[in-house]
Amino acid sequence: MKINLTTREGDQLIIDGTPGLSLMENIRNAGIDEVLALCGGCCSCATCHVFVEVDAAAVLAPVSEDEFGLLDGSSHRNERSRLSCQVVITEAMDGMAVVIAPED
């Protein structure tokens, strides 16, 4: 499956997505180092903040309280904000667009 990814510099890439892995893991596996994920995917930092296209929001699991709280601390948060470590890729997400959020 494919994920359309826009880097912080505006480069548009198509990366392979592996269902069952988090979006963060898929971005890192593609060799993109803009997603720091300092906590390693434990939902205890917000260094893997991304913006997910509106259509994809319908197939994403809801935001947990922990994720909500961490995103609330970001000055770049918007209605499309998610922590990429909390988005588990499924086949239904094929072709979704993701933008890596600016660093806080």
C-alpha positions in Angstrom: 0.0 0.0 0.0 1.1 3.6 -0.6 1.2 6.7 1.7 1.6 10.2 0.1 4.0 12.0 2.4 5.0 15.7 2.4 8.1 16.6 4.3 8.7 19.7 6.3 10.6 21.2 3.3 7.6 20.5 1.1 9.1 17.5 -0.8 6.3 15.1 -1.9 7.1 11.4 -1.6 5.2 8.2 -2.0 6.3 5.6 0.6 5.4 2.0 1.1 3.1 1.4 4.0 3.1 -1.9 5.9 -0.2 -2.7 7.6 0.1 -3.4 11.3 2.9 -1.0 11.8 2.5 2.6 13.0 2.7 5.5 10.6 5.8 6.6 12.5 7.5 3.2 11.9 6.5 3.3 8.2 8.0 6.9 7.9 11.2 5.8 9.6 11.4 2.6 7.5 11.3 4.8 4.4 14.5 6.5 5.6 12.9 9.8 6.6 14.4 11.2 9.7 12.1 14.2 10.3 9.9 12.3 12.7 12.1 12.2 15.8 9.8 10.0 17.9 12.0 10.5 21.0 9.8 8.3 23.1 10.0 5.4 20.6 6.3 5.3 20.0 5.0 5.1 23.6 2.8 8.2 23.3 4.8 10.2 25.8 6.1 13.0 23.6 4.8 14.8 20.5 7.9 14.6 18.3 6.1 12.5 15.7 3.3 15.0 15.1 1.7 14.9 11.6 -1.3 16.2 9.8 -3.5 13.6 8.2 -5.8 14.3 5.2 -9.4 14.8 6.2 -10.7 11.8 4.3 -8.3 9.5 6.1 -9.7 10.7 9.5 -12.8 8.5 8.9 -10.6 5.3 8.9 -8.4 6.3 11.8 -8.9 5.1 15.4 -10.1 8.0 17.6 -7.6 10.1 19.4 -6.9 8.8 22.9 -6.8 11.1 26.0 -3.0 10.8 26.2 -2.6 11.7 22.5 -5.1 14.6 22.9 -3.1 15.9 25.8 0.2 15.7 24.0 -1.1 17.3 20.9 -2.7 20.1 23.0 0.8 21.2 23.9 1.7 21.8 20.2 1.5 25.4 18.8 0.9 23.7 15.4 -2.1 21.6 16.3 -5.1 21.7 14.0 -8.1 19.5 13.3 -5.9 17.1 11.2 -3.2 16.6 13.9 -2.2 13.1 15.0 0.8 11.5 16.6 2.1 9.2 13.9 3.0 6.6 16.6 -0.7 6.2 17.4 -1.9 5.7 13.8 -1.7 2.0 13.0 -1.7 1.5 9.2 -4.5 -0.6 7.6 -5.2 -1.4 4.0 -8.1 1.1 4.2 -5.5 3.9 4.4 -4.0 3.1 1.0 -3.2 6.4 -0.7 -3.8 8.7 2.3 -1.9 11.9 2.5 0.3 12.9 5.5 2.2 16.1 6.1 5.0 16.1 8.8 4.1 18.9 11.2 6.7 21.7 11.9 8.8 21.1 15.0 7.7 22.8 18.2 
